[in-house]
Amino acid sequence: MDEGAAEYVARRQELIQIAAGIFKTKGYSATTFADIASHTGIDRATLYYYLGSKEEIFRDAVRGALTRNIEGMRRIMADSALDAVTKLQQLIEMLMVSYHNNYPYLFVYLQQDLNTIINDDREWAEDVEREVRLIEEAFASLVRQGIETGDLRDDIPVALSLNAIFGMLNWSHRWYSPEGRNTPEAVARAFNCVFLDGMRRR
C-alpha cells in the first residue's frame, strides 16, 4: 500500500468512483460506508483495506481534483503568449472539464456544508478553501487586467463579474450530467460567450 502498487491504486480509484455514484444518487450525508460496501460487492472488512471511511473517500477525491485544477490554472496564468481574455476563456473551460472528469465529487462539494464533511479535519478544510481562493484570485486578476487593457468594460465591479462567472460554473451542479447532450467543452464555450460578450468593451 505504502509503495503505491499499481493494482492497489487502481482498485482504490475504482471504489472511489463507485462511491461517487452513490453520493450523487443518495446524497453525501445519507450515504453510509455500508452502502458503499454493498454497491461494490465486497464486505466492509475488505473495503477498509482500501478506504478508511466515506469522509476519506470524499476528501481524497476532492483534494486530488483541486490540486489538478491549481496546476492547470498556474499553467494558464504563466503563458505569456495569452492575453487576459484568452486566459479567462481557458480557465472557464478547464474548470468545466474538471467538473466532468471528477464527476460528481466537485459537484457534491459545491452542494455540501463543509461542516458535514470535515468532522475534526479542519486542516483539510483550510487547505481546500485556500486552493479555491487561489482560483478565485486568478479570475479576479484576469478581469482586472482585461479592464486595464481596455478589452473589458469598467462599469461593472470586479466582484460582481466574478459572481457571474462562478454563478454559471458552480450552478451547473443542478443540471449537468456527463451523459447529457452537451460536452463540458460545449458548456464552457457557451459560458464564455455569455460572460465575455457581456463584459467586452463596446
ABEGO torsion letter per residue (X at the ends): XAAGBAAAAAAAAAAAAAAAAAAAAAEAAABBAAAAAAAAGBBAAAAAAABABAAAAAAAAAAAAAAAAAAAAAAAAABAABBAAAAAAAAAAAAAAAAAAAOAAAAAAAABBAAAAAEABAAAAAAAAAAAAAAAAAAAAAAAAAAAAGABBAABBAAAAAAAAAAAAAAAAAABBAABABBAAAAAAAAAAAAAAAABBX
